[in-house]
Amino acid sequence: MAYYISEDECTACGICIDECPVEAISAGEDFYTIDPNLCTDCGACADACPVDAIHQE
C-alpha cells in the first residue's frame, strides 16, 4: 500500500521530501504529492510529517 499526502492537511513544509529514500515525493503549488509507483511503503515521510498529513491508502 502506497502512502498519500492529504491536500487538506499538507502545509507544504517540505520535511517529507528530505526523508524519502526513493525520491517519490514532489512539490506541488499548494501541497506535496507521492508517486505511488515509486513509493516503497517505508513510512519515513509519515513519521517525519509534523502535521500528520501523510497516510497509507
mmJSON file of the N, C-alpha and C atoms, coordinates in Angstrom:
{"data_MODEL":{"atom_site":{
"group_PDB":["ATOM","ATOM","ATOM","ATOM","ATOM","ATOM","ATOM","ATOM","ATOM","ATOM","ATOM","ATOM","ATOM","ATOM","ATOM","ATOM","ATOM","ATOM","ATOM","ATOM","ATOM","ATOM","ATOM","ATOM","ATOM","ATOM","ATOM","ATOM","ATOM","ATOM","ATOM","ATOM","ATOM","ATOM","ATOM","ATOM","ATOM","ATOM","ATOM","ATOM","ATOM","ATOM","ATOM","ATOM","ATOM","ATOM","ATOM","ATOM","ATOM","ATOM","ATOM","ATOM","ATOM","ATOM","ATOM","ATOM","ATOM","ATOM","ATOM","ATOM","ATOM","ATOM","ATOM","ATOM","ATOM","ATOM","ATOM","ATOM","ATOM","ATOM","ATOM","ATOM","ATOM","ATOM","ATOM","ATOM","ATOM","ATOM","ATOM","ATOM","ATOM","ATOM","ATOM","ATOM","ATOM","ATOM","ATOM","ATOM","ATOM","ATOM","ATOM","ATOM","ATOM","ATOM","ATOM","ATOM","ATOM","ATOM","ATOM","ATOM","ATOM","ATOM","ATOM","ATOM","ATOM","ATOM","ATOM","ATOM","ATOM","ATOM","ATOM","ATOM","ATOM","ATOM","ATOM","ATOM","ATOM","ATOM","ATOM","ATOM","ATOM","ATOM","ATOM","ATOM","ATOM","ATOM","ATOM","ATOM","ATOM","ATOM","ATOM","ATOM","ATOM","ATOM","ATOM","ATOM","ATOM","ATOM","ATOM","ATOM","ATOM","ATOM","ATOM","ATOM","ATOM","ATOM","ATOM","ATOM","ATOM","ATOM","ATOM","ATOM","ATOM","ATOM","ATOM","ATOM","ATOM","ATOM","ATOM","ATOM","ATOM","ATOM","ATOM","ATOM","ATOM","ATOM","ATOM","ATOM","ATOM","ATOM","ATOM"],
"id":[1,2,3,4,5,6,7,8,9,10,11,12,13,14,15,16,17,18,19,20,21,22,23,24,25,26,27,28,29,30,31,32,33,34,35,36,37,38,39,40,41,42,43,44,45,46,47,48,49,50,51,52,53,54,55,56,57,58,59,60,61,62,63,64,65,66,67,68,69,70,71,72,73,74,75,76,77,78,79,80,81,82,83,84,85,86,87,88,89,90,91,92,93,94,95,96,97,98,99,100,101,102,103,104,105,106,107,108,109,110,111,112,113,114,115,116,117,118,119,120,121,122,123,124,125,126,127,128,129,130,131,132,133,134,135,136,137,138,139,140,141,142,143,144,145,146,147,148,149,150,151,152,153,154,155,156,157,158,159,160,161,162,163,164,165,166,167,168,169,170,171],
"type_symbol":["N","C","C","N","C","C","N","C","C","N","C","C","N","C","C","N","C","C","N","C","C","N","C","C","N","C","C","N","C","C","N","C","C","N","C","C","N","C","C","N","C","C","N","C","C","N","C","C","N","C","C","N","C","C","N","C","C","N","C","C","N","C","C","N","C","C","N","C","C","N","C","C","N","C","C","N","C","C","N","C","C","N","C","C","N","C","C","N","C","C","N","C","C","N","C","C","N","C","C","N","C","C","N","C","C","N","C","C","N","C","C","N","C","C","N","C","C","N","C","C","N","C","C","N","C","C","N","C","C","N","C","C","N","C","C","N","C","C","N","C","C","N","C","C","N","C","C","N","C","C","N","C","C","N","C","C","N","C","C","N","C","C","N","C","C","N","C","C","N","C","C"],
"label_atom_id":["N","CA","C","N","CA","C","N","CA","C","N","CA","C","N","CA","C","N","CA","C","N","CA","C","N","CA","C","N","CA","C","N","CA","C","N","CA","C","N","CA","C","N","CA","C","N","CA","C","N","CA","C","N","CA","C","N","CA","C","N","CA","C","N","CA","C","N","CA","C","N","CA","C","N","CA","C","N","CA","C","N","CA","C","N","CA","C","N","CA","C","N","CA","C","N","CA","C","N","CA","C","N","CA","C","N","CA","C","N","CA","C","N","CA","C","N","CA","C","N","CA","C","N","CA","C","N","CA","C","N","CA","C","N","CA","C","N","CA","C","N","CA","C","N","CA","C","N","CA","C","N","CA","C","N","CA","C","N","CA","C","N","CA","C","N","CA","C","N","CA","C","N","CA","C","N","CA","C","N","CA","C","N","CA","C","N","CA","C","N","CA","C","N","CA","C","N","CA","C"],
"label_alt_id":[null,null,null,null,null,null,null,null,null,null,null,null,null,null,null,null,null,null,null,null,null,null,null,null,null,null,null,null,null,null,null,null,null,null,null,null,null,null,null,null,null,null,null,null,null,null,null,null,null,null,null,null,null,null,null,null,null,null,null,null,null,null,null,null,null,null,null,null,null,null,null,null,null,null,null,null,null,null,null,null,null,null,null,null,null,null,null,null,null,null,null,null,null,null,null,null,null,null,null,null,null,null,null,null,null,null,null,null,null,null,null,null,null,null,null,null,null,null,null,null,null,null,null,null,null,null,null,null,null,null,null,null,null,null,null,null,null,null,null,null,null,null,null,null,null,null,null,null,null,null,null,null,null,null,null,null,null,null,null,null,null,null,null,null,null,null,null,null,null,null,null],
"label_comp_id":["MET","MET","MET","ALA","ALA","ALA","TYR","TYR","TYR","TYR","TYR","TYR","ILE","ILE","ILE","SER","SER","SER","GLU","GLU","GLU","ASP","ASP","ASP","GLU","GLU","GLU","CYS","CYS","CYS","THR","THR","THR","ALA","ALA","ALA","CYS","CYS","CYS","GLY","GLY","GLY","ILE","ILE","ILE","CYS","CYS","CYS","ILE","ILE","ILE","ASP","ASP","ASP","GLU","GLU","GLU","CYS","CYS","CYS","PRO","PRO","PRO","VAL","VAL","VAL","GLU","GLU","GLU","ALA","ALA","ALA","ILE","ILE","ILE","SER","SER","SER","ALA","ALA","ALA","GLY","GLY","GLY","GLU","GLU","GLU","ASP","ASP","ASP","PHE","PHE","PHE","TYR","TYR","TYR","THR","THR","THR","ILE","ILE","ILE","ASP","ASP","ASP","PRO","PRO","PRO","ASN","ASN","ASN","LEU","LEU","LEU","CYS","CYS","CYS","THR","THR","THR","ASP","ASP","ASP","CYS","CYS","CYS","GLY","GLY","GLY","ALA","ALA","ALA","CYS","CYS","CYS","ALA","ALA","ALA","ASP","ASP","ASP","ALA","ALA","ALA","CYS","CYS","CYS","PRO","PRO","PRO","VAL","VAL","VAL","ASP","ASP","ASP","ALA","ALA","ALA","ILE","ILE","ILE","HIS","HIS","HIS","GLN","GLN","GLN","GLU","GLU","GLU"],
"label_asym_id":["A","A","A","A","A","A","A","A","A","A","A","A","A","A","A","A","A","A","A","A","A","A","A","A","A","A","A","A","A","A","A","A","A","A","A","A","A","A","A","A","A","A","A","A","A","A","A","A","A","A","A","A","A","A","A","A","A","A","A","A","A","A","A","A","A","A","A","A","A","A","A","A","A","A","A","A","A","A","A","A","A","A","A","A","A","A","A","A","A","A","A","A","A","A","A","A","A","A","A","A","A","A","A","A","A","A","A","A","A","A","A","A","A","A","A","A","A","A","A","A","A","A","A","A","A","A","A","A","A","A","A","A","A","A","A","A","A","A","A","A","A","A","A","A","A","A","A","A","A","A","A","A","A","A","A","A","A","A","A","A","A","A","A","A","A","A","A","A","A","A","A"],
"label_entity_id":["1","1","1","1","1","1","1","1","1","1","1","1","1","1","1","1","1","1","1","1","1","1","1","1","1","1","1","1","1","1","1","1","1","1","1","1","1","1","1","1","1","1","1","1","1","1","1","1","1","1","1","1","1","1","1","1","1","1","1","1","1","1","1","1","1","1","1","1","1","1","1","1","1","1","1","1","1","1","1","1","1","1","1","1","1","1","1","1","1","1","1","1","1","1","1","1","1","1","1","1","1","1","1","1","1","1","1","1","1","1","1","1","1","1","1","1","1","1","1","1","1","1","1","1","1","1","1","1","1","1","1","1","1","1","1","1","1","1","1","1","1","1","1","1","1","1","1","1","1","1","1","1","1","1","1","1","1","1","1","1","1","1","1","1","1","1","1","1","1","1","1"],
"label_seq_id":[1,1,1,2,2,2,3,3,3,4,4,4,5,5,5,6,6,6,7,7,7,8,8,8,9,9,9,10,10,10,11,11,11,12,12,12,13,13,13,14,14,14,15,15,15,16,16,16,17,17,17,18,18,18,19,19,19,20,20,20,21,21,21,22,22,22,23,23,23,24,24,24,25,25,25,26,26,26,27,27,27,28,28,28,29,29,29,30,30,30,31,31,31,32,32,32,33,33,33,34,34,34,35,35,35,36,36,36,37,37,37,38,38,38,39,39,39,40,40,40,41,41,41,42,42,42,43,43,43,44,44,44,45,45,45,46,46,46,47,47,47,48,48,48,49,49,49,50,50,50,51,51,51,52,52,52,53,53,53,54,54,54,55,55,55,56,56,56,57,57,57],
"pdbx_PDB_ins_code":[null,null,null,null,null,null,null,null,null,null,null,null,null,null,null,null,null,null,null,null,null,null,null,null,null,null,null,null,null,null,null,null,null,null,null,null,null,null,null,null,null,null,null,null,null,null,null,null,null,null,null,null,null,null,null,null,null,null,null,null,null,null,null,null,null,null,null,null,null,null,null,null,null,null,null,null,null,null,null,null,null,null,null,null,null,null,null,null,null,null,null,null,null,null,null,null,null,null,null,null,null,null,null,null,null,null,null,null,null,null,null,null,null,null,null,null,null,null,null,null,null,null,null,null,null,null,null,null,null,null,null,null,null,null,null,null,null,null,null,null,null,null,null,null,null,null,null,null,null,null,null,null,null,null,null,null,null,null,null,null,null,null,null,null,null,null,null,null,null,null,null],
"Cartn_x":[0.834,0.0,0.876,0.654,1.426,0.86,1.669,1.245,0.717,-0.084,-0.551,-0.54,-0.502,-0.496,-1.858,-2.496,-3.797,-3.608,-4.226,-4.074,-4.713,-5.695,-6.332,-5.459,-4.575,-3.757,-2.323,-1.812,-0.419,-0.185,0.889,1.259,2.422,2.857,3.95,5.243,5.536,6.745,8.007,7.86,8.995,9.804,9.473,10.224,10.197,9.066,8.914,9.829,10.099,10.945,12.324,12.905,14.242,14.258,13.129,13.06,12.84,12.346,12.02,13.289,13.597,14.825,14.763,13.564,13.435,12.947,12.912,12.512,11.137,10.19,8.831,7.948,8.436,7.633,8.053,7.055,7.35,6.502,7.026,6.355,5.31,4.132,3.088,2.992,2.019,1.871,1.439,0.443,-0.092,0.16,0.513,0.776,1.688,2.165,3.098,2.356,2.949,2.334,3.353,2.85,3.695,3.34,4.329,4.125,3.96,2.775,2.545,3.384,3.846,4.679,6.113,6.525,7.879,7.905,6.801,6.725,6.988,7.875,8.213,7.557,6.647,5.901,6.782,7.869,8.772,8.227,7.392,6.791,7.651,8.826,9.716,9.074,8.363,7.711,6.617,5.817,4.732,5.278,6.37,6.987,7.523,7.971,8.577,7.566,6.374,5.389,4.92,5.138,4.762,3.261,2.492,1.039,0.236,0.915,0.269,-0.62,-0.091,-0.845,-0.61,0.264,0.615,0.004,-0.74,-1.474,-1.269,-1.5,-1.482,-2.832,-2.802,-4.062,-4.733],
"Cartn_y":[-1.184,0.0,1.244,2.097,3.333,4.368,5.349,6.462,7.575,8.45,9.632,10.811,12.008,13.227,13.893,14.148,14.815,16.277,16.693,18.078,19.056,18.597,19.462,19.677,18.732,18.8,19.273,19.072,19.393,20.898,21.296,22.709,23.051,22.085,22.262,22.714,22.132,22.498,21.904,20.761,20.157,19.151,18.926,17.99,16.583,16.181,14.822,14.541,15.534,15.333,14.835,15.431,15.036,13.647,13.174,11.877,10.717,10.979,9.905,9.353,8.062,7.485,7.187,7.2,6.881,8.07,9.246,10.483,10.37,9.8,9.626,10.842,11.812,12.977,14.178,14.899,16.097,17.257,18.446,19.652,20.098,20.393,20.991,22.458,23.132,24.555,24.798,24.031,24.232,23.072,21.908,20.74,19.79,18.791,17.836,16.564,15.795,14.547,13.411,12.195,11.0,10.166,9.813,8.953,7.52,6.937,5.581,4.52,4.811,3.859,3.818,4.877,4.934,4.627,4.871,4.691,3.232,3.033,1.686,1.354,2.199,1.982,1.938,2.672,2.642,3.434,4.451,5.238,6.354,6.566,7.623,8.997,9.224,10.518,10.749,9.721,9.836,10.09,9.431,9.63,11.048,11.646,12.973,14.114,13.849,14.908,15.517,16.829,17.464,17.675,17.569,17.788,16.514,15.375,14.086,14.105,14.68,14.779,13.602,12.669,11.546,10.257,9.566,8.378,7.252,6.011,4.872,4.747,4.32,4.116,2.854],
"Cartn_z":[0.0,0.0,0.0,-0.931,-1.014,-0.031,0.267,1.101,0.209,0.776,0.062,1.02,0.466,1.265,1.121,2.222,2.22,1.853,0.745,0.31,1.288,2.055,3.046,4.276,4.546,5.756,5.496,4.291,3.98,4.034,4.707,4.806,3.88,3.066,2.103,2.785,3.933,4.671,4.048,3.336,2.644,3.436,4.668,5.503,4.917,4.373,3.85,2.653,1.849,0.66,1.055,2.066,2.509,3.132,3.636,4.304,3.342,2.148,1.209,0.552,0.788,0.246,-1.252,-1.84,-3.265,-4.095,-3.495,-4.167,-4.827,-4.096,-4.611,-4.363,-3.595,-3.231,-4.066,-4.576,-5.356,-4.849,-5.055,-4.592,-5.598,-5.081,-5.893,-5.531,-6.078,-5.788,-4.342,-3.884,-2.541,-1.589,-2.13,-1.303,-2.062,-1.393,-1.987,-2.373,-3.291,-3.721,-3.684,-3.554,-3.549,-4.773,-5.549,-6.712,-6.216,-6.361,-5.835,-6.551,-7.75,-8.481,-7.955,-7.272,-6.704,-5.21,-4.536,-3.08,-2.703,-1.726,-1.266,0.082,0.527,1.77,3.012,3.008,4.165,5.35,5.079,6.148,6.697,6.138,6.639,6.525,5.451,5.249,6.29,6.543,7.52,8.924,9.25,10.571,10.726,9.64,9.696,9.611,9.108,8.881,10.201,10.389,11.661,11.838,10.758,10.87,10.559,10.492,10.228,8.986,7.897,6.646,5.723,6.105,5.237,5.804,4.941,5.361,4.362,4.814,3.909,3.221,1.964,1.234,1.715],
"occupancy":[1.0,1.0,1.0,1.0,1.0,1.0,1.0,1.0,1.0,1.0,1.0,1.0,1.0,1.0,1.0,1.0,1.0,1.0,1.0,1.0,1.0,1.0,1.0,1.0,1.0,1.0,1.0,1.0,1.0,1.0,1.0,1.0,1.0,1.0,1.0,1.0,1.0,1.0,1.0,1.0,1.0,1.0,1.0,1.0,1.0,1.0,1.0,1.0,1.0,1.0,1.0,1.0,1.0,1.0,1.0,1.0,1.0,1.0,1.0,1.0,1.0,1.0,1.0,1.0,1.0,1.0,1.0,1.0,1.0,1.0,1.0,1.0,1.0,1.0,1.0,1.0,1.0,1.0,1.0,1.0,1.0,1.0,1.0,1.0,1.0,1.0,1.0,1.0,1.0,1.0,1.0,1.0,1.0,1.0,1.0,1.0,1.0,1.0,1.0,1.0,1.0,1.0,1.0,1.0,1.0,1.0,1.0,1.0,1.0,1.0,1.0,1.0,1.0,1.0,1.0,1.0,1.0,1.0,1.0,1.0,1.0,1.0,1.0,1.0,1.0,1.0,1.0,1.0,1.0,1.0,1.0,1.0,1.0,1.0,1.0,1.0,1.0,1.0,1.0,1.0,1.0,1.0,1.0,1.0,1.0,1.0,1.0,1.0,1.0,1.0,1.0,1.0,1.0,1.0,1.0,1.0,1.0,1.0,1.0,1.0,1.0,1.0,1.0,1.0,1.0,1.0,1.0,1.0,1.0,1.0,1.0],
"B_iso_or_equiv":[0.0,0.0,0.0,0.0,0.0,0.0,0.0,0.0,0.0,0.0,0.0,0.0,0.0,0.0,0.0,0.0,0.0,0.0,0.0,0.0,0.0,0.0,0.0,0.0,0.0,0.0,0.0,0.0,0.0,0.0,0.0,0.0,0.0,0.0,0.0,0.0,0.0,0.0,0.0,0.0,0.0,0.0,0.0,0.0,0.0,0.0,0.0,0.0,0.0,0.0,0.0,0.0,0.0,0.0,0.0,0.0,0.0,0.0,0.0,0.0,0.0,0.0,0.0,0.0,0.0,0.0,0.0,0.0,0.0,0.0,0.0,0.0,0.0,0.0,0.0,0.0,0.0,0.0,0.0,0.0,0.0,0.0,0.0,0.0,0.0,0.0,0.0,0.0,0.0,0.0,0.0,0.0,0.0,0.0,0.0,0.0,0.0,0.0,0.0,0.0,0.0,0.0,0.0,0.0,0.0,0.0,0.0,0.0,0.0,0.0,0.0,0.0,0.0,0.0,0.0,0.0,0.0,0.0,0.0,0.0,0.0,0.0,0.0,0.0,0.0,0.0,0.0,0.0,0.0,0.0,0.0,0.0,0.0,0.0,0.0,0.0,0.0,0.0,0.0,0.0,0.0,0.0,0.0,0.0,0.0,0.0,0.0,0.0,0.0,0.0,0.0,0.0,0.0,0.0,0.0,0.0,0.0,0.0,0.0,0.0,0.0,0.0,0.0,0.0,0.0,0.0,0.0,0.0,0.0,0.0,0.0],
"pdbx_formal_charge":[null,null,null,null,null,null,null,null,null,null,null,null,null,null,null,null,null,null,null,null,null,null,null,null,null,null,null,null,null,null,null,null,null,null,null,null,null,null,null,null,null,null,null,null,null,null,null,null,null,null,null,null,null,null,null,null,null,null,null,null,null,null,null,null,null,null,null,null,null,null,null,null,null,null,null,null,null,null,null,null,null,null,null,null,null,null,null,null,null,null,null,null,null,null,null,null,null,null,null,null,null,null,null,null,null,null,null,null,null,null,null,null,null,null,null,null,null,null,null,null,null,null,null,null,null,null,null,null,null,null,null,null,null,null,null,null,null,null,null,null,null,null,null,null,null,null,null,null,null,null,null,null,null,null,null,null,null,null,null,null,null,null,null,null,null,null,null,null,null,null,null],
"auth_seq_id":[1,1,1,2,2,2,3,3,3,4,4,4,5,5,5,6,6,6,7,7,7,8,8,8,9,9,9,10,10,10,11,11,11,12,12,12,13,13,13,14,14,14,15,15,15,16,16,16,17,17,17,18,18,18,19,19,19,20,20,20,21,21,21,22,22,22,23,23,23,24,24,24,25,25,25,26,26,26,27,27,27,28,28,28,29,29,29,30,30,30,31,31,31,32,32,32,33,33,33,34,34,34,35,35,35,36,36,36,37,37,37,38,38,38,39,39,39,40,40,40,41,41,41,42,42,42,43,43,43,44,44,44,45,45,45,46,46,46,47,47,47,48,48,48,49,49,49,50,50,50,51,51,51,52,52,52,53,53,53,54,54,54,55,55,55,56,56,56,57,57,57],
"auth_comp_id":["MET","MET","MET","ALA","ALA","ALA","TYR","TYR","TYR","TYR","TYR","TYR","ILE","ILE","ILE","SER","SER","SER","GLU","GLU","GLU","ASP","ASP","ASP","GLU","GLU","GLU","CYS","CYS","CYS","THR","THR","THR","ALA","ALA","ALA","CYS","CYS","CYS","GLY","GLY","GLY","ILE","ILE","ILE","CYS","CYS","CYS","ILE","ILE","ILE","ASP","ASP","ASP","GLU","GLU","GLU","CYS","CYS","CYS","PRO","PRO","PRO","VAL","VAL","VAL","GLU","GLU","GLU","ALA","ALA","ALA","ILE","ILE","ILE","SER","SER","SER","ALA","ALA","ALA","GLY","GLY","GLY","GLU","GLU","GLU","ASP","ASP","ASP","PHE","PHE","PHE","TYR","TYR","TYR","THR","THR","THR","ILE","ILE","ILE","ASP","ASP","ASP","PRO","PRO","PRO","ASN","ASN","ASN","LEU","LEU","LEU","CYS","CYS","CYS","THR","THR","THR","ASP","ASP","ASP","CYS","CYS","CYS","GLY","GLY","GLY","ALA","ALA","ALA","CYS","CYS","CYS","ALA","ALA","ALA","ASP","ASP","ASP","ALA","ALA","ALA","CYS","CYS","CYS","PRO","PRO","PRO","VAL","VAL","VAL","ASP","ASP","ASP","ALA","ALA","ALA","ILE","ILE","ILE","HIS","HIS","HIS","GLN","GLN","GLN","GLU","GLU","GLU"],
"auth_asym_id":["A","A","A","A","A","A","A","A","A","A","A","A","A","A","A","A","A","A","A","A","A","A","A","A","A","A","A","A","A","A","A","A","A","A","A","A","A","A","A","A","A","A","A","A","A","A","A","A","A","A","A","A","A","A","A","A","A","A","A","A","A","A","A","A","A","A","A","A","A","A","A","A","A","A","A","A","A","A","A","A","A","A","A","A","A","A","A","A","A","A","A","A","A","A","A","A","A","A","A","A","A","A","A","A","A","A","A","A","A","A","A","A","A","A","A","A","A","A","A","A","A","A","A","A","A","A","A","A","A","A","A","A","A","A","A","A","A","A","A","A","A","A","A","A","A","A","A","A","A","A","A","A","A","A","A","A","A","A","A","A","A","A","A","A","A","A","A","A","A","A","A"],
"auth_atom_id":["N","CA","C","N","CA","C","N","CA","C","N","CA","C","N","CA","C","N","CA","C","N","CA","C","N","CA","C","N","CA","C","N","CA","C","N","CA","C","N","CA","C","N","CA","C","N","CA","C","N","CA","C","N","CA","C","N","CA","C","N","CA","C","N","CA","C","N","CA","C","N","CA","C","N","CA","C","N","CA","C","N","CA","C","N","CA","C","N","CA","C","N","CA","C","N","CA","C","N","CA","C","N","CA","C","N","CA","C","N","CA","C","N","CA","C","N","CA","C","N","CA","C","N","CA","C","N","CA","C","N","CA","C","N","CA","C","N","CA","C","N","CA","C","N","CA","C","N","CA","C","N","CA","C","N","CA","C","N","CA","C","N","CA","C","N","CA","C","N","CA","C","N","CA","C","N","CA","C","N","CA","C","N","CA","C","N","CA","C","N","CA","C","N","CA","C","N","CA","C"],
"pdbx_PDB_model_num":[1,1,1,1,1,1,1,1,1,1,1,1,1,1,1,1,1,1,1,1,1,1,1,1,1,1,1,1,1,1,1,1,1,1,1,1,1,1,1,1,1,1,1,1,1,1,1,1,1,1,1,1,1,1,1,1,1,1,1,1,1,1,1,1,1,1,1,1,1,1,1,1,1,1,1,1,1,1,1,1,1,1,1,1,1,1,1,1,1,1,1,1,1,1,1,1,1,1,1,1,1,1,1,1,1,1,1,1,1,1,1,1,1,1,1,1,1,1,1,1,1,1,1,1,1,1,1,1,1,1,1,1,1,1,1,1,1,1,1,1,1,1,1,1,1,1,1,1,1,1,1,1,1,1,1,1,1,1,1,1,1,1,1,1,1,1,1,1,1,1,1]
}}}
